[in-house]
Amino acid sequence: MATRSLQQAKADDNINLNWPERYISIATGVKLSFSGLKGMFKRPFTSFLKLGAGGYLLNRGITGHCAVYERIGKNTQEPININIRSSFIIDKPRHQVYQFWRKLDNLPLFMNHLESVEVLDNKRSHWVLKLPINVAKVSWEAEIVKDEVDTMIGWSSLPGSIIDNAGKVRFRDAENGKGTLIDIVITYQPPAGGIGASIAHILNPVFKNIVDNDVRNFKQYMDLEILANPKKINGHHKEVVIKPSEAE
């Protein structure tokens, strides 16, 4: 039993690829291998190269170990702090943009990495995060730590949460008097030790890119004049389009 545990620990230490990269290696390896087998008789030299590369990528994905990464000291499993900063102008009045964001359960409408945000009371909310490829879900509770009407909203996960999340959004009138300039800062950080360490590997460059794209989705979402009220019909969210005349 002890020997098996030591072997497992050694195998885990040998892993230096995160799961998204392993999936890509496996998929590419399968594709190259099939392509090599198909052209075996027509183009034997090229086929052998494809089979060799496909086998390497399959082994890389299945074992989670990359010899090249090991030589250069790279490990894509190591968690990173996700810090997203973005600024853009929304072609909507400041009060309207603030009201939309203040209703935190609107966030999953344009943030694909969030499964849901349930508003518990005027300050607290329950967040559910979708991991890439829907491997699992992580949830935590957060609270509004600063709320200045039409000016700023700030929130932070509660102490002891499985993941540390915080965000701040500032709202200002655009210089030309048309629309709202918003500054968004969102962070995800792995908590030290305990349960948090077991999910810290999700905080990688792939996840950072997903969150960054989601923040940029907000401008597109608002510019399309889809403002608000998510209603559940048959278990799905329905987006209600509010015309400018109705929103005033």
CYANA upper distance limits for C-alpha pairs under 8 A (distance plus 0.5 A):
  1 MET  CA      5 SER  CA      6.82
  2 ALA  CA      6 LEU  CA      6.76
  3 THR  CA      7 GLN  CA      6.70
  4 ARG  CA      8 GLN  CA      6.66
  5 SER  CA      9 ALA  CA      6.64
  6 LEU  CA     10 LYS  CA      6.63
  7 GLN  CA     11 ALA  CA      6.68
  8 GLN  CA     12 ASP  CA      6.68
  9 ALA  CA     13 ASP  CA      6.74
 10 LYS  CA     14 ASN  CA      6.90
 11 ALA  CA     15 ILE  CA      7.31
 14 ASN  CA     64 GLY  CA      8.34
 14 ASN  CA     65 HIS  CA      6.72
 15 ILE  CA     63 THR  CA      7.60
 15 ILE  CA     64 GLY  CA      5.44
 15 ILE  CA     65 HIS  CA      5.30
 15 ILE  CA     66 CYS  CA      8.39
 16 ASN  CA     64 GLY  CA      6.70
 16 ASN  CA     65 HIS  CA      5.86
 16 ASN  CA     66 CYS  CA      7.10
 16 ASN  CA     69 TYR  CA      7.85
 16 ASN  CA     70 GLU  CA      7.91
 16 ASN  CA     74 LYS  CA      7.91
 16 ASN  CA     75 ASN  CA      5.15
 16 ASN  CA     76 THR  CA      6.57
 16 ASN  CA     77 GLN  CA      6.42
 17 LEU  CA     21 GLU  CA      6.86
 17 LEU  CA     22 ARG  CA      6.86
 17 LEU  CA     64 GLY  CA      5.62
 17 LEU  CA     65 HIS  CA      6.58
 17 LEU  CA     66 CYS  CA      7.49
 17 LEU  CA     75 ASN  CA      6.75
 17 LEU  CA     76 THR  CA      5.65
 17 LEU  CA     77 GLN  CA      6.13
 18 ASN  CA     22 ARG  CA      6.79
 18 ASN  CA     64 GLY  CA      7.81
 18 ASN  CA     76 THR  CA      5.96
 18 ASN  CA     77 GLN  CA      5.21
 18 ASN  CA    201 HIS  CA      7.64
 19 TRP  CA     23 TYR  CA      6.59
 19 TRP  CA     64 GLY  CA      8.37
 20 PRO  CA     24 ILE  CA      6.91
 20 PRO  CA    132 PRO  CA      7.96
 20 PRO  CA    206 VAL  CA      8.07
 21 GLU  CA     25 SER  CA      6.72
 21 GLU  CA     61 GLY  CA      7.97
 22 ARG  CA     26 ILE  CA      6.71
 22 ARG  CA     60 ARG  CA      7.56
 22 ARG  CA     61 GLY  CA      4.59
 22 ARG  CA     62 ILE  CA      7.48
 22 ARG  CA     64 GLY  CA      6.69
 23 TYR  CA     27 ALA  CA      6.64
 23 TYR  CA     61 GLY  CA      6.84
 24 ILE  CA     28 THR  CA      6.52
 24 ILE  CA     61 GLY  CA      8.08
 25 SER  CA     29 GLY  CA      6.36
 25 SER  CA     57 LEU  CA      5.59
 25 SER  CA     58 LEU  CA      6.72
 25 SER  CA     60 ARG  CA      7.17
 25 SER  CA     61 GLY  CA      5.53
 26 ILE  CA     30 VAL  CA      6.64
 26 ILE  CA     57 LEU  CA      6.63
 26 ILE  CA     58 LEU  CA      5.28
 26 ILE  CA     59 ASN  CA      8.37
 26 ILE  CA     60 ARG  CA      8.13
 26 ILE  CA     61 GLY  CA      5.53
 26 ILE  CA     62 ILE  CA      7.48
 27 ALA  CA     31 LYS  CA      6.80
 27 ALA  CA     58 LEU  CA      8.41
 28 THR  CA     32 LEU  CA      6.65
 28 THR  CA     54 GLY  CA      7.54
 28 THR  CA     57 LEU  CA      7.52
 28 THR  CA     58 LEU  CA      8.41
 29 GLY  CA     33 SER  CA      6.56
 29 GLY  CA     53 ALA  CA      7.56
 29 GLY  CA     54 GLY  CA      4.38
 29 GLY  CA     55 GLY  CA      6.75
 29 GLY  CA     56 TYR  CA      7.81
 29 GLY  CA     57 LEU  CA      5.31
 29 GLY  CA     58 LEU  CA      5.44
 30 VAL  CA     34 PHE  CA      6.68
 30 VAL  CA     54 GLY  CA      6.77
 30 VAL  CA     58 LEU  CA      7.43
 31 LYS  CA     35 SER  CA      6.69
 31 LYS  CA     54 GLY  CA      7.89
 32 LEU  CA     36 GLY  CA      6.57
 32 LEU  CA     50 LYS  CA      5.94
 32 LEU  CA     51 LEU  CA      7.00
 32 LEU  CA     53 ALA  CA      7.67
 32 LEU  CA     54 GLY  CA      5.46
 33 SER  CA     37 LEU  CA      6.74
 33 SER  CA     50 LYS  CA      6.63
 33 SER  CA     51 LEU  CA      5.31
 33 SER  CA     52 GLY  CA      8.46
 33 SER  CA     53 ALA  CA      8.36
 33 SER  CA     54 GLY  CA      5.41
 33 SER  CA     55 GLY  CA      7.47
 34 PHE  CA     38 LYS  CA      6.71
 35 SER  CA     39 GLY  CA      6.98
 35 SER  CA     47 SER  CA      7.80
 35 SER  CA     50 LYS  CA      7.65
 36 GLY  CA     40 MET  CA      6.53
 36 GLY  CA     46 THR  CA      7.83
 36 GLY  CA     47 SER  CA      4.53
 36 GLY  CA     48 PHE  CA      7.00
 36 GLY  CA     49 LEU  CA      8.17
 36 GLY  CA     50 LYS  CA      5.60
 36 GLY  CA     51 LEU  CA      5.82
 37 LEU  CA     47 SER  CA      7.11
 37 LEU  CA     51 LEU  CA      7.86
 38 LYS  CA     47 SER  CA      8.48
 39 GLY  CA     43 ARG  CA      6.00
 39 GLY  CA     44 PRO  CA      7.28
 39 GLY  CA     47 SER  CA      6.33
 40 MET  CA     44 PRO  CA      5.25
 40 MET  CA     47 SER  CA      5.83
 40 MET  CA     48 PHE  CA      8.00
 43 ARG  CA     47 SER  CA      6.50
 44 PRO  CA     48 PHE  CA      6.59
 45 PHE  CA     49 LEU  CA      6.97
 46 THR  CA     50 LYS  CA      6.77
 47 SER  CA     51 LEU  CA      6.59
 48 PHE  CA     52 GLY  CA      6.56
 49 LEU  CA     53 ALA  CA      6.66
 50 LYS  CA     54 GLY  CA      6.32
 51 LEU  CA     55 GLY  CA      6.44
 52 GLY  CA     56 TYR  CA      6.74
 53 ALA  CA     57 LEU  CA      6.72
 54 GLY  CA     58 LEU  CA      6.59
 55 GLY  CA     59 ASN  CA      6.65
 56 TYR  CA     60 ARG  CA      6.55
 57 LEU  CA     61 GLY  CA      6.58
 58 LEU  CA     62 ILE  CA      6.54
 59 ASN  CA     63 THR  CA      6.37
 59 ASN  CA     64 GLY  CA      8.40
 60 ARG  CA     64 GLY  CA      6.05
 60 ARG  CA     65 HIS  CA      5.97
 60 ARG  CA     66 CYS  CA      6.27
 61 GLY  CA     65 HIS  CA      7.85
 66 CYS  CA     70 GLU  CA      6.79
 67 ALA  CA     71 ARG  CA      6.84
 68 VAL  CA     72 ILE  CA      7.06
 69 TYR  CA     73 GLY  CA      6.35
 69 TYR  CA     74 LYS  CA      5.31
 69 TYR  CA     75 ASN  CA      7.17
 70 GLU  CA     74 LYS  CA      6.65
 70 GLU  CA     75 ASN  CA      8.05
 76 THR  CA    204 ASN  CA      7.54
 77 GLN  CA    201 HIS  CA      5.87
 77 GLN  CA    204 ASN  CA      7.72
 78 GLU  CA    200 ALA  CA      8.47
 78 GLU  CA    201 HIS  CA      6.69
 78 GLU  CA    204 ASN  CA      7.85
 79 PRO  CA    190 PRO  CA      7.61
 79 PRO  CA    200 ALA  CA      6.09
 79 PRO  CA    201 HIS  CA      5.63
 79 PRO  CA    202 ILE  CA      7.54
 79 PRO  CA    203 LEU  CA      5.58
 79 PRO  CA    204 ASN  CA      6.16
 80 ILE  CA    189 GLN  CA      7.79
 80 ILE  CA    190 PRO  CA      8.24
 80 ILE  CA    203 LEU  CA      6.09
 80 ILE  CA    204 ASN  CA      6.25
 80 ILE  CA    205 PRO  CA      8.14
 81 ASN  CA    187 THR  CA      7.74
 81 ASN  CA    188 TYR  CA      6.58
 81 ASN  CA    189 GLN  CA      5.40
 81 ASN  CA    190 PRO  CA      7.63
 81 ASN  CA    203 LEU  CA      7.34
 82 ILE  CA    186 ILE  CA      8.33
 82 ILE  CA    187 THR  CA      5.77
 82 ILE  CA    188 TYR  CA      5.44
 82 ILE  CA    189 GLN  CA      6.83
 82 ILE  CA    203 LEU  CA      7.28
 82 ILE  CA    204 ASN  CA      8.37
 82 ILE  CA    208 LYS  CA      6.27
 83 ASN  CA    185 VAL  CA      7.70
 83 ASN  CA    186 ILE  CA      6.48
 83 ASN  CA    187 THR  CA      5.10
 83 ASN  CA    188 TYR  CA      7.31
 83 ASN  CA    208 LYS  CA      8.34
 84 ILE  CA    184 ILE  CA      8.18
 84 ILE  CA    185 VAL  CA      6.05
 84 ILE  CA    186 ILE  CA      5.63
 84 ILE  CA    187 THR  CA      6.75
 84 ILE  CA    208 LYS  CA      8.25
 84 ILE  CA    211 VAL  CA      8.02
 84 ILE  CA    212 ASP  CA      6.58
 85 ARG  CA    183 ASP  CA      7.93
 85 ARG  CA    184 ILE  CA      6.13
 85 ARG  CA    185 VAL  CA      5.12
 85 ARG  CA    186 ILE  CA      7.24
 86 SER  CA    183 ASP  CA      6.42
 86 SER  CA    184 ILE  CA      5.74
 86 SER  CA    185 VAL  CA      7.23
 86 SER  CA    215 VAL  CA      7.99
 86 SER  CA    216 ARG  CA      8.13
 87 SER  CA    181 LEU  CA      7.62
 87 SER  CA    182 ILE  CA      6.12
 87 SER  CA    183 ASP  CA      4.98
 87 SER  CA    184 ILE  CA      6.73
 88 PHE  CA    181 LEU  CA      6.27
 88 PHE  CA    182 ILE  CA      6.31
 88 PHE  CA    183 ASP  CA      7.51
 88 PHE  CA    219 LYS  CA      7.82
 89 ILE  CA    174 ALA  CA      7.45
 89 ILE  CA    179 GLY  CA      6.97
 89 ILE  CA    180 THR  CA      5.90
 89 ILE  CA    181 LEU  CA      4.87
 89 ILE  CA    182 ILE  CA      6.78
 89 ILE  CA    219 LYS  CA      8.03
 90 ILE  CA     97 VAL  CA      8.38
 90 ILE  CA    179 GLY  CA      5.98
 90 ILE  CA    180 THR  CA      5.65
 90 ILE  CA    181 LEU  CA      6.89
 90 ILE  CA    182 ILE  CA      8.00
 90 ILE  CA    219 LYS  CA      6.54
 90 ILE  CA    222 MET  CA      7.31
 90 ILE  CA    223 ASP  CA      7.10
 91 ASP  CA    178 LYS  CA      7.25
 91 ASP  CA    179 GLY  CA      4.72
 91 ASP  CA    180 THR  CA      6.93
 91 ASP  CA    222 MET  CA      8.20
 91 ASP  CA    223 ASP  CA      6.80
 92 LYS  CA     96 GLN  CA      7.12
 92 LYS  CA     97 VAL  CA      6.98
 92 LYS  CA    178 LYS  CA      8.22
 92 LYS  CA    179 GLY  CA      5.23
 92 LYS  CA    180 THR  CA      6.65
 92 LYS  CA    222 MET  CA      8.27
 92 LYS  CA    223 ASP  CA      8.44
 93 PRO  CA     97 VAL  CA      6.94
 93 PRO  CA    173 ASP  CA      8.38
 93 PRO  CA    178 LYS  CA      8.24
 93 PRO  CA    179 GLY  CA      5.89
 93 PRO  CA    180 THR  CA      6.53
 94 ARG  CA     98 TYR  CA      6.59
 94 ARG  CA    150 ASP  CA      6.75
 94 ARG  CA    171 PHE  CA      6.96
 94 ARG  CA    172 ARG  CA      7.23
 94 ARG  CA    173 ASP  CA      6.85
 94 ARG  CA    179 GLY  CA      7.38
 94 ARG  CA    180 THR  CA      5.66
 95 HIS  CA     99 GLN  CA      6.58
 95 HIS  CA    150 ASP  CA      5.72
 96 GLN  CA    100 PHE  CA      6.81
 97 VAL  CA    101 TRP  CA      6.89
 97 VAL  CA    171 PHE  CA      8.47
 97 VAL  CA    180 THR  CA      8.00
 98 TYR  CA    102 ARG  CA      6.43
 98 TYR  CA    149 VAL  CA      7.97
 98 TYR  CA    150 ASP  CA      5.82
 98 TYR  CA    151 THR  CA      7.97
 98 TYR  CA    152 MET  CA      8.40
 98 TYR  CA    171 PHE  CA      7.45
 99 GLN  CA    103 LYS  CA      7.03
 99 GLN  CA    150 ASP  CA      8.15
100 PHE  CA    104 LEU  CA      8.44
100 PHE  CA    106 ASN  CA      7.46
100 PHE  CA    227 LEU  CA      7.68
100 PHE  CA    228 ALA  CA      7.25
101 TRP  CA    106 ASN  CA      7.36
101 TRP  CA    107 LEU  CA      7.71
102 ARG  CA    153 ILE  CA      7.54
103 LYS  CA    107 LEU  CA      8.47
103 LYS  CA    119 VAL  CA      8.49
104 LEU  CA    117 VAL  CA      7.01
104 LEU  CA    118 GLU  CA      8.26
104 LEU  CA    119 VAL  CA      7.40
104 LEU  CA    125 SER  CA      8.38
105 ASP  CA    116 SER  CA      7.42
105 ASP  CA    117 VAL  CA      5.20
105 ASP  CA    118 GLU  CA      6.25
105 ASP  CA    119 VAL  CA      6.85
106 ASN  CA    110 PHE  CA      8.38
106 ASN  CA    117 VAL  CA      8.25
106 ASN  CA    228 ALA  CA      7.55
106 ASN  CA    229 ASN  CA      8.26
106 ASN  CA    230 PRO  CA      7.67
107 LEU  CA    111 MET  CA      6.36
107 LEU  CA    114 LEU  CA      8.18
107 LEU  CA    116 SER  CA      8.49
107 LEU  CA    117 VAL  CA      7.71
108 PRO  CA    112 ASN  CA      6.71
108 PRO  CA    113 HIS  CA      8.15
108 PRO  CA    114 LEU  CA      5.76
108 PRO  CA    115 GLU  CA      6.83
108 PRO  CA    116 SER  CA      6.22
108 PRO  CA    117 VAL  CA      7.42
109 LEU  CA    230 PRO  CA      8.35
110 PHE  CA    214 ASP  CA      6.85
110 PHE  CA    215 VAL  CA      8.33
110 PHE  CA    217 ASN  CA      6.34
110 PHE  CA    218 PHE  CA      6.45
110 PHE  CA    221 TYR  CA      7.18
111 MET  CA    211 VAL  CA      7.94
111 MET  CA    214 ASP  CA      5.15
111 MET  CA    215 VAL  CA      7.26
111 MET  CA    217 ASN  CA      7.70
111 MET  CA    218 PHE  CA      8.34
112 ASN  CA    130 LYS  CA      8.50
112 ASN  CA    210 ILE  CA      8.50
112 ASN  CA    214 ASP  CA      6.78
113 HIS  CA    129 LEU  CA      6.55
113 HIS  CA    130 LYS  CA      5.74
113 HIS  CA    131 LEU  CA      7.52
113 HIS  CA    132 PRO  CA      8.32
113 HIS  CA    210 ILE  CA      7.50
113 HIS  CA    211 VAL  CA      7.21
113 HIS  CA    214 ASP  CA      7.95
114 LEU  CA    127 TRP  CA      8.05
114 LEU  CA    128 VAL  CA      6.52
114 LEU  CA    129 LEU  CA      5.13
114 LEU  CA    130 LYS  CA      6.08
115 GLU  CA    127 TRP  CA      8.38
115 GLU  CA    128 VAL  CA      5.84
115 GLU  CA    129 LEU  CA      6.01
115 GLU  CA    130 LYS  CA      6.03
116 SER  CA    127 TRP  CA      6.49
116 SER  CA    128 VAL  CA      5.77
116 SER  CA    129 LEU  CA      7.84
117 VAL  CA    125 SER  CA      7.10
117 VAL  CA    126 HIS  CA      6.07
117 VAL  CA    127 TRP  CA      5.00
117 VAL  CA    128 VAL  CA      6.86
118 GLU  CA    125 SER  CA      5.95
118 GLU  CA    126 HIS  CA      5.47
118 GLU  CA    127 TRP  CA      6.98
119 VAL  CA    124 ARG  CA      6.95
119 VAL  CA    125 SER  CA      4.85
119 VAL  CA    126 HIS  CA      6.95
120 LEU  CA    124 ARG  CA      5.90
120 LEU  CA    125 SER  CA      5.45
120 LEU  CA    126 HIS  CA      7.38
121 ASP  CA    125 SER  CA      7.46
123 LYS  CA    143 GLU  CA      5.63
123 LYS  CA    144 ILE  CA      5.45
123 LYS  CA    145 VAL  CA      8.36
124 ARG  CA    141 GLU  CA      7.47
124 ARG  CA    142 ALA  CA      6.15
124 ARG  CA    143 GLU  CA      4.75
124 ARG  CA    144 ILE  CA      7.02
125 SER  CA    141 GLU  CA      6.16
125 SER  CA    142 ALA  CA      5.87
125 SER  CA    143 GLU  CA      6.68
126 HIS  CA    139 SER  CA      7.67
126 HIS  CA    140 TRP  CA      6.42
126 HIS  CA    141 GLU  CA      4.97
126 HIS  CA    142 ALA  CA      6.90
127 TRP  CA    139 SER  CA      5.91
127 TRP  CA    140 TRP  CA      5.93
127 TRP  CA    141 GLU  CA      6.48
127 TRP  CA    142 ALA  CA      7.82
128 VAL  CA    137 LYS  CA      7.11
128 VAL  CA    138 VAL  CA      6.20
128 VAL  CA    139 SER  CA      4.77
128 VAL  CA    140 TRP  CA      7.27
129 LEU  CA    137 LYS  CA      6.05
129 LEU  CA    138 VAL  CA      5.60
129 LEU  CA    139 SER  CA      6.51
130 LYS  CA    134 ASN  CA      6.56
130 LYS  CA    136 ALA  CA      7.17
130 LYS  CA    137 LYS  CA      5.49
130 LYS  CA    138 VAL  CA      7.35
131 LEU  CA    135 VAL  CA      6.35
131 LEU  CA    136 ALA  CA      6.19
131 LEU  CA    137 LYS  CA      6.38
131 LEU  CA    138 VAL  CA      8.11
131 LEU  CA    202 ILE  CA      7.71
132 PRO  CA    207 PHE  CA      7.84
138 VAL  CA    162 ILE  CA      8.13
139 SER  CA    162 ILE  CA      7.88
140 TRP  CA    157 SER  CA      7.42
140 TRP  CA    158 LEU  CA      8.24
140 TRP  CA    161 SER  CA      6.08
140 TRP  CA    162 ILE  CA      6.96
140 TRP  CA    163 ILE  CA      7.60
141 GLU  CA    157 SER  CA      6.22
141 GLU  CA    158 LEU  CA      6.38
141 GLU  CA    161 SER  CA      7.49
142 ALA  CA    155 TRP  CA      7.19
142 ALA  CA    156 SER  CA      5.84
142 ALA  CA    157 SER  CA      4.34
142 ALA  CA    158 LEU  CA      5.65
143 GLU  CA    155 TRP  CA      6.02
143 GLU  CA    156 SER  CA      6.19
143 GLU  CA    157 SER  CA      6.83
143 GLU  CA    158 LEU  CA      7.23
144 ILE  CA    153 ILE  CA      7.86
144 ILE  CA    154 GLY  CA      6.34
144 ILE  CA    155 TRP  CA      4.76
144 ILE  CA    156 SER  CA      7.14
145 VAL  CA    153 ILE  CA      8.42
145 VAL  CA    154 GLY  CA      6.03
145 VAL  CA    155 TRP  CA      5.63
145 VAL  CA    156 SER  CA      7.19
146 LYS  CA    152 MET  CA      7.82
146 LYS  CA    153 ILE  CA      6.15
146 LYS  CA    154 GLY  CA      5.34
146 LYS  CA    155 TRP  CA      7.35
147 ASP  CA    151 THR  CA      8.49
147 ASP  CA    152 MET  CA      6.38
147 ASP  CA    153 ILE  CA      5.22
147 ASP  CA    154 GLY  CA      6.95
148 GLU  CA    152 MET  CA      5.54
148 GLU  CA    153 ILE  CA      6.93
150 ASP  CA    171 PHE  CA      6.87
151 THR  CA    170 ARG  CA      6.19
151 THR  CA    171 PHE  CA      5.32
151 THR  CA    172 ARG  CA      7.12
152 MET  CA    168 LYS  CA      7.69
152 MET  CA    169 VAL  CA      6.07
152 MET  CA    170 ARG  CA      4.89
152 MET  CA    171 PHE  CA      6.47
153 ILE  CA    168 LYS  CA      6.18
153 ILE  CA    169 VAL  CA      5.84
153 ILE  CA    170 ARG  CA      7.21
154 GLY  CA    166 ALA  CA      8.06
154 GLY  CA    167 GLY  CA      6.14
154 GLY  CA    168 LYS  CA      4.75
154 GLY  CA    169 VAL  CA      6.97
155 TRP  CA    166 ALA  CA      6.04
155 TRP  CA    167 GLY  CA      5.89
155 TRP  CA    168 LYS  CA      7.04
156 SER  CA    164 ASP  CA      8.21
156 SER  CA    165 ASN  CA      6.31
156 SER  CA    166 ALA  CA      4.63
156 SER  CA    167 GLY  CA      7.01
157 SER  CA    161 SER  CA      7.00
157 SER  CA    163 ILE  CA      8.23
157 SER  CA    164 ASP  CA      6.34
157 SER  CA    165 ASN  CA      5.78
157 SER  CA    166 ALA  CA      6.71
162 ILE  CA    191 PRO  CA      7.49
162 ILE  CA    195 ILE  CA      7.00
162 ILE  CA    196 GLY  CA      5.50
163 ILE  CA    188 TYR  CA      7.67
163 ILE  CA    189 GLN  CA      7.03
163 ILE  CA    190 PRO  CA      6.21
163 ILE  CA    191 PRO  CA      6.44
163 ILE  CA    196 GLY  CA      6.70
164 ASP  CA    187 THR  CA      8.44
164 ASP  CA    188 TYR  CA      6.16
164 ASP  CA    189 GLN  CA      5.54
164 ASP  CA    190 PRO  CA      6.68
164 ASP  CA    191 PRO  CA      6.67
165 ASN  CA    186 ILE  CA      8.04
165 ASN  CA    187 THR  CA      6.12
165 ASN  CA    188 TYR  CA      5.11
165 ASN  CA    189 GLN  CA      6.97
166 ALA  CA    186 ILE  CA      6.41
166 ALA  CA    187 THR  CA      5.86
166 ALA  CA    188 TYR  CA      7.31
167 GLY  CA    184 ILE  CA      7.99
167 GLY  CA    185 VAL  CA      5.96
167 GLY  CA    186 ILE  CA      4.77
167 GLY  CA    187 THR  CA      6.72
168 LYS  CA    184 ILE  CA      6.44
168 LYS  CA    185 VAL  CA      5.73
168 LYS  CA    186 ILE  CA      7.06
169 VAL  CA    182 ILE  CA      7.21
169 VAL  CA    183 ASP  CA      6.09
169 VAL  CA    184 ILE  CA      5.08
169 VAL  CA    185 VAL  CA      6.94
170 ARG  CA    182 ILE  CA      5.93
170 ARG  CA    183 ASP  CA      5.63
170 ARG  CA    184 ILE  CA      7.18
171 PHE  CA    180 THR  CA      7.01
171 PHE  CA    181 LEU  CA      6.45
171 PHE  CA    182 ILE  CA      5.24
171 PHE  CA    183 ASP  CA      7.36
172 ARG  CA    180 THR  CA      6.13
172 ARG  CA    181 LEU  CA      5.58
172 ARG  CA    182 ILE  CA      6.81
173 ASP  CA    177 GLY  CA      6.83
173 ASP  CA    178 LYS  CA      7.87
173 ASP  CA    179 GLY  CA      6.87
173 ASP  CA    180 THR  CA      5.20
173 ASP  CA    181 LEU  CA      6.32
174 ALA  CA    178 LYS  CA      6.35
174 ALA  CA    179 GLY  CA      6.08
174 ALA  CA    180 THR  CA      5.53
174 ALA  CA    181 LEU  CA      5.61
184 ILE  CA    215 VAL  CA      8.46
188 TYR  CA    203 LEU  CA      8.02
189 GLN  CA    203 LEU  CA      7.97
190 PRO  CA    196 GLY  CA      6.74
190 PRO  CA    197 ALA  CA      7.39
190 PRO  CA    199 ILE  CA      8.35
190 PRO  CA    200 ALA  CA      5.65
190 PRO  CA    203 LEU  CA      7.79
191 PRO  CA    196 GLY  CA      5.74
191 PRO  CA    197 ALA  CA      7.29
191 PRO  CA    200 ALA  CA      8.17
192 ALA  CA    196 GLY  CA      7.02
192 ALA  CA    197 ALA  CA      6.91
193 GLY  CA    197 ALA  CA      5.55
194 GLY  CA    198 SER  CA      7.91
195 ILE  CA    199 ILE  CA      7.74
196 GLY  CA    200 ALA  CA      6.56
197 ALA  CA    201 HIS  CA      8.24
202 ILE  CA    207 PHE  CA      7.25
203 LEU  CA    207 PHE  CA      6.50
203 LEU  CA    208 LYS  CA      7.58
204 ASN  CA    208 LYS  CA      6.79
205 PRO  CA    209 ASN  CA      6.70
206 VAL  CA    210 ILE  CA      6.99
207 PHE  CA    211 VAL  CA      6.84
208 LYS  CA    212 ASP  CA      6.62
209 ASN  CA    213 ASN  CA      6.68
210 ILE  CA    214 ASP  CA      6.73
211 VAL  CA    215 VAL  CA      6.81
212 ASP  CA    216 ARG  CA      7.03
213 ASN  CA    217 ASN  CA      6.73
214 ASP  CA    218 PHE  CA      7.51
215 VAL  CA    219 LYS  CA      8.47
216 ARG  CA    220 GLN  CA      7.72
217 ASN  CA    221 TYR  CA      6.47
218 PHE  CA    222 MET  CA      6.61
219 LYS  CA    223 ASP  CA      6.43
220 GLN  CA    224 LEU  CA      6.73
221 TYR  CA    225 GLU  CA      7.47
221 TYR  CA    226 ILE  CA      6.76
222 MET  CA    226 ILE  CA      6.40
222 MET  CA    227 LEU  CA      7.14
225 GLU  CA    241 VAL  CA      7.20
225 GLU  CA    242 ILE  CA      7.34
225 GLU  CA    243 LYS  CA      7.75
225 GLU  CA    244 PRO  CA      8.46
226 ILE  CA    239 GLU  CA      7.50
226 ILE  CA    240 VAL  CA      7.11
226 ILE  CA    241 VAL  CA      5.28
226 ILE  CA    242 ILE  CA      6.89
227 LEU  CA    239 GLU  CA      8.45
227 LEU  CA    240 VAL  CA      7.44
227 LEU  CA    241 VAL  CA      6.59
227 LEU  CA    242 ILE  CA      6.43
228 ALA  CA    239 GLU  CA      7.33
228 ALA  CA    240 VAL  CA      6.70
228 ALA  CA    241 VAL  CA      7.80
228 ALA  CA    242 ILE  CA      8.02
229 ASN  CA    239 GLU  CA      7.18
229 ASN  CA    240 VAL  CA      6.54
230 PRO  CA    237 HIS  CA      6.22
230 PRO  CA    238 LYS  CA      6.07
230 PRO  CA    239 GLU  CA      5.86
230 PRO  CA    240 VAL  CA      7.29
231 LYS  CA    236 HIS  CA      8.37
231 LYS  CA    237 HIS  CA      5.92
231 LYS  CA    238 LYS  CA      5.65
231 LYS  CA    239 GLU  CA      7.45
231 LYS  CA    240 VAL  CA      8.37
232 LYS  CA    236 HIS  CA      5.60
232 LYS  CA    237 HIS  CA      5.06
232 LYS  CA    238 LYS  CA      6.52
233 ILE  CA    237 HIS  CA      6.88
233 ILE  CA    238 LYS  CA      7.17
242 ILE  CA    246 GLU  CA      6.58
242 ILE  CA    247 ALA  CA      6.66
243 LYS  CA    247 ALA  CA      6.80
244 PRO  CA    248 GLU  CA      7.06
